[in-house]
Amino acid sequence: MTPDPLFTGDAVGGWLQLPSPAVAEIAGSVGFDLVCVDTQHGLIGDDTVLGMLQALSATGTPSLVRVPGHGAEGIGRALDRGADGVIVPLVDTAEQAAAAVAACRYPPDGVRSFGPVRPSWQGRDVFAPPRTVVMVETVAAVANLADIVAVDGVAAVFVGPSDLALAHGLPLAAQGDGGPESDRHAELVSGIAAVCAGAGVPVGIYCDSPAHVRRFRALGCTFTMLAAEQAILRSVLAEKLADARP
């Protein structure tokens, strides 16, 4: 399988958790290679997703929606609103990965209910398979990774570094660079990247900072998603406020 170019070449994506089409348009305007609308942990409700995807389309930025779970209904709703693909969390087995792929495709190749809505009025090929990205972030997922990446239709693997750390008994600080716990986390990430590389499947990871982007890129990740806009906004506001104080 030829790797999807969207997930290679050190692509850097944006991450949205605030329910705002205006913020989505700003994110799309700065030059991210792709942007994810997070409906798993973000504050974004079902009805807001459409406006955010429309804003990203207006800037020409490819979009993903991280859906809340494995359910075909949530995956279908994100795709009917025009997402270019989905990120499916907590995929532990090849069977779950195959189910995620099937939820993105119409019969006879899948189980998605037909009703493409926005893609149809955009004139898109509604039968073109959307991008199915599966998250690897648990002990079981790491153990089953070779089988997961062998599933036809998995466009990329995405690592949740925080859940990966917690699942392996490591503190969240292990995502940084320093000490044996960080070394163990780095081994996990580089091991995941090596399995994906062997299968020709791109691998991405969420990053808290540009320093994390560089760290995980060096460990073999082919694309990275920069910190959520709410975290960046809070950090910059705090910095500007501190600079403005006497």
C-alpha positions as CSV (number, residue, x, y, z in Angstrom):
1,M,0.0,0.0,0.0
2,T,1.3,3.4,-0.9
3,P,1.4,5.7,2.1
4,D,-1.1,8.6,2.0
5,P,1.1,11.7,1.4
6,L,-1.0,13.7,3.8
7,F,0.6,11.7,6.6
8,T,4.2,11.7,5.5
9,G,6.9,14.3,4.8
10,D,7.0,15.5,8.4
11,A,3.5,17.0,8.1
12,V,2.4,19.1,11.1
13,G,-1.3,19.4,11.9
14,G,-3.5,21.5,14.1
15,W,-5.8,20.4,16.9
16,L,-9.1,22.0,17.8
17,Q,-11.1,21.5,21.0
18,L,-13.0,24.7,21.2
19,P,-16.5,24.9,19.6
20,S,-15.8,27.7,17.1
21,P,-15.9,27.9,13.3
22,A,-14.0,31.2,13.6
23,V,-11.1,29.5,15.4
24,A,-11.2,26.7,12.9
25,E,-10.8,29.3,10.1
26,I,-7.9,30.9,11.9
27,A,-6.2,27.5,12.3
28,G,-6.8,26.7,8.7
29,S,-5.4,30.0,7.6
30,V,-1.9,29.6,9.1
31,G,-0.7,26.8,7.0
32,F,-1.2,23.5,8.9
33,D,-1.0,20.5,6.6
34,L,-4.2,19.2,8.2
35,V,-6.4,20.0,11.1
36,C,-8.3,17.7,13.5
37,V,-11.6,18.6,15.1
38,D,-11.6,16.7,18.4
39,T,-15.1,15.5,19.5
40,Q,-13.7,12.9,22.0
41,H,-12.0,15.2,24.5
42,G,-12.9,18.6,23.1
43,L,-15.9,20.8,23.9
44,I,-17.2,20.5,20.4
45,G,-20.8,19.3,20.0
46,D,-22.3,17.6,17.0
47,D,-23.9,20.6,15.5
48,T,-20.7,22.7,15.7
49,V,-18.7,20.2,13.7
50,L,-20.4,21.3,10.4
51,G,-19.4,24.9,10.7
52,M,-15.9,24.1,11.7
53,L,-15.5,21.7,8.7
54,Q,-16.9,24.4,6.5
55,A,-14.4,26.9,7.8
56,L,-11.5,24.5,7.2
57,S,-12.8,23.8,3.6
58,A,-12.8,27.5,3.0
59,T,-9.1,27.6,3.7
60,G,-8.4,24.5,1.7
61,T,-7.1,22.6,4.8
62,P,-7.7,18.8,4.9
63,S,-9.8,17.8,8.0
64,L,-10.1,14.9,10.3
65,V,-12.6,14.4,13.1
66,R,-11.6,12.5,16.2
67,V,-14.8,10.7,16.9
68,P,-15.8,9.8,20.5
69,G,-15.6,6.0,20.1
70,H,-15.9,3.1,17.8
71,G,-19.5,3.5,16.9
72,A,-20.4,3.5,13.2
73,E,-23.0,6.2,13.8
74,G,-20.5,8.7,15.1
75,I,-18.1,7.9,12.3
76,G,-20.9,8.3,9.7
77,R,-22.1,11.6,11.1
78,A,-18.6,13.1,10.9
79,L,-18.1,11.9,7.3
80,D,-21.6,13.1,6.3
81,R,-20.6,16.6,7.5
82,G,-17.7,16.5,5.2
83,A,-14.7,15.4,7.2
84,D,-11.9,14.0,5.0
85,G,-11.4,11.3,7.5
86,V,-11.7,10.2,11.1
87,I,-9.4,9.4,14.0
88,V,-10.8,6.5,16.0
89,P,-9.6,6.2,19.6
90,L,-8.7,3.2,21.7
91,V,-8.3,0.7,18.9
92,D,-6.9,-2.5,20.6
93,T,-7.2,-5.2,18.0
94,A,-7.2,-5.8,14.2
95,E,-10.9,-6.6,14.5
96,Q,-11.6,-3.2,15.9
97,A,-9.5,-1.6,13.2
98,A,-11.4,-3.5,10.5
99,A,-14.7,-2.3,12.0
100,A,-13.5,1.3,11.9
101,V,-12.6,0.9,8.2
102,A,-15.9,-0.7,7.5
103,A,-17.7,2.1,9.2
104,C,-16.1,4.5,6.8
105,R,-17.1,2.6,3.6
106,Y,-20.4,1.8,1.9
107,P,-21.5,-1.7,1.1
108,P,-20.3,-4.1,-0.2
109,D,-17.0,-2.8,1.2
110,G,-18.3,-1.6,4.5
111,V,-21.3,-0.9,6.7
112,R,-21.7,2.9,6.4
113,S,-25.3,3.9,5.8
114,F,-25.7,5.9,2.6
115,G,-26.5,9.6,3.1
116,P,-23.4,11.7,2.3
117,V,-25.2,15.0,2.6
118,R,-22.5,17.7,2.5
119,P,-20.0,15.7,0.3
120,S,-22.8,15.2,-2.3
121,W,-23.5,18.9,-2.6
122,Q,-19.8,19.6,-2.8
123,G,-19.6,17.4,-5.9
124,R,-17.1,15.0,-4.3
125,D,-16.9,11.4,-5.2
126,V,-18.9,10.1,-2.3
127,F,-17.7,6.6,-2.8
128,A,-14.0,7.5,-2.5
129,P,-12.8,5.9,0.8
130,P,-12.3,8.4,3.5
131,R,-9.1,8.3,5.6
132,T,-9.4,5.9,8.5
133,V,-6.8,6.6,11.2
134,V,-6.7,4.3,14.2
135,M,-5.3,5.3,17.6
136,V,-2.7,3.1,19.3
137,E,-2.5,4.0,23.0
138,T,-2.9,0.9,25.2
139,V,-1.0,-2.1,26.2
140,A,-3.2,-4.3,24.0
141,A,-2.8,-2.1,21.0
142,V,1.0,-2.2,21.2
143,A,0.9,-5.9,21.5
144,N,-1.5,-6.3,18.5
145,L,0.1,-3.6,16.4
146,A,1.5,-5.8,13.6
147,D,-2.0,-7.2,13.1
148,I,-3.6,-3.7,13.2
149,V,-1.4,-2.2,10.6
150,A,-2.0,-5.3,8.3
151,V,-5.7,-4.3,8.1
152,D,-6.5,-3.1,4.6
153,G,-7.8,0.4,4.6
154,V,-6.0,1.7,7.7
155,A,-4.5,5.0,6.3
156,A,-2.4,5.8,9.4
157,V,-1.8,5.0,13.0
158,F,-2.0,7.8,15.6
159,V,-0.4,7.6,19.0
160,G,-2.0,9.1,22.1
161,P,1.2,9.7,24.1
162,S,-0.6,10.4,27.4
163,D,-2.7,7.3,27.4
164,L,0.3,5.3,26.1
165,A,2.2,6.5,29.2
166,L,-0.5,5.9,31.7
167,A,-1.3,2.4,30.3
168,H,2.3,1.4,30.8
169,G,2.5,2.7,34.3
170,L,4.5,5.8,33.4
171,P,3.8,9.4,34.5
172,L,2.6,12.0,32.0
173,A,6.0,13.6,32.4
174,A,7.5,10.6,30.6
175,Q,6.5,12.2,27.4
176,G,9.4,14.7,27.9
177,D,13.1,14.1,27.6
178,G,14.9,13.1,30.7
179,G,15.3,10.1,32.9
180,P,14.5,6.4,32.6
181,E,10.8,6.8,32.4
182,S,11.2,9.1,29.4
183,D,13.5,6.6,27.9
184,R,10.9,3.9,28.3
185,H,8.3,6.1,26.7
186,A,10.6,6.8,23.8
187,E,11.2,3.1,23.4
188,L,7.5,2.5,23.1
189,V,7.0,5.3,20.5
190,S,10.0,4.2,18.4
191,G,8.9,0.6,18.6
192,I,5.4,1.6,17.3
193,A,7.0,3.7,14.6
194,A,9.3,0.8,13.5
195,V,6.3,-1.6,13.2
196,C,4.4,0.9,11.1
197,A,7.4,1.6,8.9
198,G,7.8,-2.1,8.3
199,A,4.2,-2.2,7.1
200,G,4.4,1.0,5.1
201,V,1.8,2.7,7.3
202,P,2.4,6.3,8.4
203,V,2.4,7.0,12.1
204,G,1.5,10.3,13.9
205,I,1.4,11.5,17.4
206,Y,-0.1,14.3,19.5
207,C,2.5,16.9,20.7
208,D,2.3,19.4,23.5
209,S,4.9,21.6,22.0
210,P,7.3,22.2,19.1
211,A,10.0,20.5,21.2
212,H,7.7,17.4,21.4
213,V,7.3,17.6,17.6
214,R,11.1,17.4,17.1
215,R,11.4,14.7,19.8
216,F,8.8,12.4,18.2
217,R,9.9,13.1,14.7
218,A,13.4,11.9,15.6
219,L,11.7,8.7,17.0
220,G,10.2,7.9,13.6
221,C,6.8,9.6,13.5
222,T,6.0,10.7,10.0
223,F,3.4,13.4,11.0
224,T,2.7,15.3,14.2
225,M,-0.3,17.2,15.6
226,L,0.6,20.3,17.5
227,A,-1.0,21.2,20.8
228,A,-4.7,21.9,21.0
229,E,-5.6,25.5,20.3
230,Q,-7.0,26.0,23.8
231,A,-3.7,25.1,25.4
232,I,-1.8,27.4,23.0
233,L,-4.3,30.2,23.6
234,R,-4.0,29.9,27.4
235,S,-0.2,29.7,27.2
236,V,0.1,32.8,25.0
237,L,-2.4,34.8,27.0
238,A,-0.5,34.0,30.2
239,E,2.7,35.0,28.6
240,K,1.3,38.3,27.3
241,L,-0.3,39.1,30.6
242,A,3.0,38.5,32.5
243,D,4.8,40.7,30.0
244,A,2.2,43.5,30.5
245,R,2.5,43.5,34.3
246,P,4.6,46.2,35.9
